[in-house]
Structure formats: structure tokens, C-alpha cells
Amino acid sequence: MGDTDPTITEEVVLQAYVLSEDTPREPLENEGGTICNPFLIRNMGCAKWLKIPQSRLIEEDDPKYKTNILGIRNSGELSGLINHGRTCYANSTLQSWFHNPIFRRAILSIAAETENPGKKVILALQKMFARLKFSIFKAIDPAELYATLDMNQTDEHDAQEFALKLTDFLSESDATLRTIFDTNLNGSLQYERKCLSCQETAVVKENYSIIRLNPCDSLQQALGEKLEEEKLEYRCESCELGVEASRTLQFLTFPPVLQFEVNRYRYCPTAQRNIKIQSSFNFPDVIDFTPYLELKEGDSTENNKYTAFAALVHTGSRADCGHFVMQV
């Protein structure tokens, strides 16, 4: 019919079915309908069938959408996630993942068989990411994803803890995602320990996915302090005595995606509880990490420049409560 009816053009089809131009896979059969299918981004009828208030939709009669034949969110416009009670820690974490193009492409590329509990989580995450990227909703509801994770939405949790648990869960659920996480998040470092009595040196290498830093004025200062020599007491096998030793940390490789966690709490013996550290922490938009690498002769110094893409911030004056926000 489309070949003979001149009124059915490609533009008409695009207006009727808003599909991602880089859709990595076809929707599964059991995703069905506009309610479940993440690639029918327009969600025609959602306001009626899902009881979504019109106020949550971007007004389609806005002049800027009249020139957008796809009717989807314009480039540069962002959508939020609805907070279900105390889910800001999860919302902020997932927004930071979404704004990382490596993770976003990886999540959207998985073919999720819904009979597998782990793949149900991936499918729900795909739907949420697709709507965050393309829909005209002002805010996306993550309730389906949180239901598949069996989250208690009235409990408070730490955002970094949630990210680690979700990364482990997704890695166990899908081999492709496990490879993506391992390749893009893991770097290597080594600790060099020297006995100050007999001068014997021991080197221990290990992998890391997060670099934990103490509070400082800036990222550069915090990294510099982390690489400083420290003194410690240990039992030397050669001396067979408890002696003083020095230990230094050296970064051997940095992964494509660098994650930092800045300690924002300290224990107060007087109050017998953790106290929130309120000092500022500055970091540049672009930084070259070559000075913080242990380079050997002939090692390349390319690809060591990184651009900040997200900062997950805890707001509030107390360590045991508050609010997580994500800034891009």
C-alpha cells in the first residue's frame, strides 16, 4: 500500500512510530504494545492507559517541537527520574551510567531473554535508558526496574554501594556486560613495601575499579597525597621482627572509565558517630593523568587525558541521611 499511496511517506512513518535510528536489536515478541516496548518511544496513549499526568509530558504544541518531525526530545534536553520515597541513591547512580556513552551503548545492545531473572533487570534497564534518551517525558518512572531488583523503596542506602552491587549482579547475569565492565572499569596498581631495617622490598600487584581518595582541596592534591610514601609497622620475614617499613602506591594502568570516591565522613569519638565533611573538592573538566602513572621506558603517554562526565554528590549536613544528586 505504501508503494501506491503517495500520502504515506517516510516522514509520516517517522511521525507515527518514533524508533531509535541506531536500534541495536529488534524488540522481543513478548514486549508487545506501546506500554512495554522501549523502542516505541513516543508511548502513545501513556497518559490514559498508564495514568500519567499530562504535566509530566513536554508540551507537544511547543513551537520547537513543530520543527522536529520525530517529535522526540531535542538534543541537549535532559529528562529526570521520579524519586520513589528514598531512591535518590539509585536514581543518581543510574543517571551517571546513562550519561556514560560506553555503558549506555552496552546496556542497549543486550538481547535480554525475560525468563532469566537477571535478564529481566537488563530489559527493564534498557527500557528506562531508551526513554531517558528519546522520550518526551520530563521525568521517567524507574518503578519497573526497581521492582525487578526487589528494592525496598523506603530504605536509605549509599549510592556507591548500590553501584557496586548492581555492577556485580549485571556481570553475573550477562557475559557481555561482564566483559564491558572488566574492560572499561578495571585498572592495575602495585604496592611496594620496603623494610627500613634490612631494606628488603616486596611488590604486590592488584586490580582496582574505584580509586578512593581522602578529602583535599582538589583532585590533583588528593592523588598526590595518595602516591606519597607512608610508614607502617609490620613483621619482616627476613628480620623476623616487628619493624618499621615504608610503602608506596604506583598506578600501572588507568581504565577507559575512571571512578573516584572521595571520603566525606570521619568518625568523631566524642559524638561516637560519623561526621559529614563539608569542605569543597575541586576537579577540572579535563585532566592529563600521565604524571600519576608509573611509566616504563617506551610506554605511550597517549590516551591519558580524561574528561569529567558526571559527579554524584551527597547533600545535607549529616552523614546518616541526606540526598544524592547527579551533575553532568
Secondary structure, DSSP 8 states (H G I E B T S, - for coil): -TTT-TT--HHHHHHHS---TT--S---GGG-HHHH-TT-TT-TTHHHHS---GGGB--TTSHHHHT-TT-S--TT---EE---SS-HHHHHHHHHHHTSHHHHHHHHT----TTSHHHHHHHHHHHHHHHHHH--BSEE--HHHHHHTT--TTS---HHHHHHHHHHHHHHH-HHHHHHHHHHH-EEEEEEEEETTT--EEEEEEEES-EEE---SBHHHHHHHHTS-EEEEEEETTTTEEEEEEEEEEEEE--SS--EEE--EEEETTTTEEEE-----B--SEEE-GGGB---TT---TT-EEE---EEEEESS-SSS-EEEEE-
